[in-house]
Amino acid sequence: MNRIYVYGLMILLLFSGCKQEDEEPQKDAFIFGWWSAICTGNCIKIYKLENGKLYVDNLNSFREAALITYRSQPLDAQWVPIAENLEANFPQYLLDNQFAVVGCPDCYDQGAIYLAFENASGALYWQIDTDPATWPEGIKSYMESVLQAIDQLPQD
């Protein structure tokens, strides 16, 4: 009889630890941008949407720091809707393929697109080739809008 209780408890604990696959990621911040390992000038344009404010990185390359850091002053509020639109339209294809690398990001010095959701326990992130020929059909239009947003947003 005790075995039944022990097995029942083990099964209950096993299933209580599972989460649904299609669950939205917990997110405190949405991060997007572009980087290149080899370039001249500013080789990184990363933006962080957090608490309704948009921050820009304060780096010139990934080689400057192990983590992306951001300026303490947010960009003007006029830029926030661009980032909110990207977050709102984030493709399910990427959510279904977390921590994915799409194409060959920066393999031939073409740069890479970086996307992430960040919270207190960590980050979900994606590294995506800038070459549209490498994008799966499920993200093509979204990736075009990411590149357009990066071009529109101020860096300095």
C-alpha positions as CSV (number, residue, x, y, z in Angstrom):
1,M,0.0,0.0,0.0
2,N,2.8,2.4,0.8
3,R,4.3,1.8,-2.7
4,I,1.1,3.0,-4.3
5,Y,1.3,6.2,-2.3
6,V,5.0,6.7,-3.2
7,Y,4.4,6.0,-6.9
8,G,1.3,8.2,-6.9
9,L,3.3,11.0,-5.3
10,M,6.2,10.6,-7.8
11,I,3.7,10.8,-10.7
12,L,2.0,13.8,-9.2
13,L,5.4,15.6,-8.8
14,L,6.4,14.7,-12.3
15,F,3.4,16.2,-13.9
16,S,3.3,19.2,-11.7
17,G,6.7,20.2,-13.0
18,C,5.8,20.1,-16.6
19,K,4.7,23.2,-18.5
20,Q,2.7,23.6,-21.7
21,E,4.8,23.9,-24.9
22,D,2.8,26.7,-26.3
23,E,3.1,28.9,-23.2
24,E,4.2,32.5,-23.8
25,P,7.6,33.2,-22.5
26,Q,7.8,35.2,-19.3
27,K,9.3,38.5,-20.3
28,D,10.4,41.6,-18.6
29,A,12.2,43.0,-21.7
30,F,12.2,42.6,-25.4
31,I,15.6,43.0,-27.1
32,F,16.4,43.3,-30.8
33,G,19.2,44.6,-33.0
34,W,22.1,43.9,-35.2
35,W,25.8,43.1,-34.6
36,S,28.9,42.3,-36.5
37,A,32.2,40.9,-35.2
38,I,34.4,42.5,-37.8
39,C,33.6,46.0,-38.9
40,T,34.8,49.6,-38.5
41,G,33.0,52.1,-36.3
42,N,30.0,51.1,-34.3
43,C,29.5,47.3,-34.9
44,I,26.5,46.8,-32.7
45,K,23.0,48.3,-32.6
46,I,20.9,46.6,-29.9
47,Y,17.7,48.0,-28.4
48,K,15.9,47.0,-25.2
49,L,12.2,47.6,-24.6
50,E,11.6,47.5,-20.9
51,N,8.7,49.0,-18.8
52,G,7.5,51.0,-21.8
53,K,10.9,52.6,-22.4
54,L,13.4,52.0,-25.2
55,Y,17.1,51.9,-24.4
56,V,20.0,51.7,-26.8
57,D,23.2,49.8,-26.1
58,N,26.3,51.7,-25.1
59,L,28.8,49.5,-26.9
60,N,30.7,49.8,-30.2
61,S,31.2,46.0,-30.4
62,F,30.6,42.7,-28.6
63,R,34.3,42.6,-27.8
64,E,33.9,45.5,-25.3
65,A,31.9,43.5,-22.8
66,A,30.7,40.0,-22.1
67,L,27.1,41.3,-21.6
68,I,25.2,43.9,-23.6
69,T,24.9,47.0,-21.5
70,Y,22.6,49.9,-22.2
71,R,22.6,53.7,-21.7
72,S,20.8,54.8,-18.6
73,Q,18.7,57.4,-20.4
74,P,15.9,55.9,-22.6
75,L,15.4,57.1,-26.2
76,D,12.6,59.6,-26.8
77,A,9.1,58.2,-26.4
78,Q,8.4,58.7,-30.1
79,W,10.6,55.6,-30.8
80,V,8.8,53.2,-28.4
81,P,5.9,52.2,-30.8
82,I,8.4,50.8,-33.3
83,A,9.8,48.4,-30.7
84,E,6.3,47.6,-29.3
85,N,5.2,46.7,-32.8
86,L,8.1,44.3,-33.2
87,E,7.3,42.7,-29.8
88,A,3.6,42.4,-30.5
89,N,4.2,40.7,-33.9
90,F,7.0,38.3,-32.7
91,P,6.6,35.2,-34.9
92,Q,5.3,31.9,-33.4
93,Y,7.9,30.1,-35.5
94,L,10.7,31.6,-33.3
95,L,8.9,30.9,-30.1
96,D,8.6,27.3,-31.2
97,N,12.4,27.2,-31.9
98,Q,13.9,28.8,-28.9
99,F,17.7,29.5,-28.8
100,A,17.7,28.9,-32.5
101,V,20.4,30.0,-34.9
102,V,19.0,30.7,-38.4
103,G,21.4,30.6,-41.3
104,C,25.0,31.3,-40.6
105,P,25.0,34.6,-38.6
106,D,28.2,36.7,-39.3
107,C,30.0,33.7,-40.9
108,Y,31.2,35.8,-43.7
109,D,31.2,39.2,-42.0
110,Q,27.7,40.0,-43.0
111,G,26.5,40.6,-39.4
112,A,23.7,39.0,-37.5
113,I,20.3,39.9,-36.1
114,Y,19.8,39.4,-32.4
115,L,16.4,38.9,-30.8
116,A,15.7,38.1,-27.1
117,F,13.2,38.1,-24.3
118,E,14.8,38.6,-20.9
119,N,13.5,38.2,-17.4
120,A,15.0,37.7,-13.9
121,S,15.7,34.0,-14.5
122,G,17.5,34.4,-17.9
123,A,16.9,35.0,-21.6
124,L,15.5,33.3,-24.6
125,Y,17.5,34.4,-27.6
126,W,17.9,33.9,-31.4
127,Q,20.8,34.7,-33.7
128,I,19.7,35.2,-37.3
129,D,21.6,35.6,-40.5
130,T,21.1,38.9,-42.2
131,D,20.7,37.2,-45.6
132,P,17.0,36.9,-46.4
133,A,17.7,33.8,-48.5
134,T,18.4,31.9,-45.2
135,W,15.1,32.9,-43.5
136,P,12.3,30.3,-43.2
137,E,9.0,31.5,-44.7
138,G,7.5,31.8,-41.2
139,I,9.8,34.8,-40.3
140,K,10.6,36.5,-43.6
141,S,8.2,39.5,-43.3
142,Y,9.0,39.9,-39.6
143,M,12.8,39.9,-40.2
144,E,12.3,42.6,-42.9
145,S,10.4,44.7,-40.3
146,V,13.2,44.2,-37.8
147,L,15.8,45.4,-40.2
148,Q,13.6,48.4,-41.1
149,A,13.1,49.2,-37.4
150,I,16.9,49.1,-36.8
151,D,17.5,51.5,-39.7
152,Q,14.8,53.9,-38.4
153,L,15.9,54.0,-34.7
154,P,18.6,56.4,-33.6
155,Q,21.9,55.0,-32.3
156,D,23.6,58.0,-30.8
